Amino acid sequence: MENNDDITLLRDAMDRTADGLPPLPDLAPLAVREGRRRRARARFAVGAAAFGVLTVGALGLTLLPSPGTDVAGVAKHIDAEAERERATEHQRKTAALLDELLPAKVTDIRPVEGQVAEYRITVDDRPFIMTVSVRPMPASLLQDCPDCEKDTRLKTVQIVDWADFKAAQYWYGKSRVTLSVFGWGTAVPLTARDLSAVTGDSRFLELVKAGNAHPLEPEEPLGGGLTRPRTKL
């Protein structure tokens, strides 16, 4: 009984002490809000981590073809672009060499875009089309020259010195090498000797070697021989 009386007296004292104080706040909403904040922070942390994983994944996926992409088509496009760049570089080097080795009367040399073997040249203030070709020969033609593939020098095939057509043609490895200028009825103010002088330079032979090893032109058709350029003035 003493214990019960003491407890009752203590409660009465506490009630008197608490008189006049504002009521205690409802802790349930605070607990709920705090719980929500904690869940939000946790979700944010998980979301950030997930976002980081997704970002890495996304960056990785940008380096790979998307589903449904024609991988073979992409590879062909890349190969074609590389070939165009190689052809452009070949034409640039050839044009620079021609500019140095041809007579001074040749005042302008420009590669023809899309035609790797052709160049627009100006001779005595007149325009012409010059061909510098390294073209694979058909296997049947190579049978007529079994040692050509082993030869490390240009083997002369024919020299043409007509008024409106100049040409110097050779065999090298598996390719036919041709330098020519067409006049289309107009006299060409160059000689076949002018063209053959270019082939004596070691730098020209290096271009021929590269074209023979990795052709930039299609295989020559049977009976092709000396042909007119595709580009006209």
Buried (B, 14 or more C-beta within 10 A) or exposed (E): EEEEEEEEEEEEEEEEEEEEEEEEEEEEEEEEEEEEEEEEEEEEEEEEEEEEEEEEEEEEEEEEEEEEEEEEEEEEEEEEEEEBEBBEEBBEBBBEBBBEBBEEEBEEBEBBEEBBBBBBBBBEEBEBBBBBBBBBBBEEBBEEEEEBEEEEEBBEBEBEBEEEBBBBBBBBBBBBBBBBBBBEEEEBBBBBEBBBBBBEEEBBBEBBBBBBEEBBBEBBEEEBEBBEBEBEE
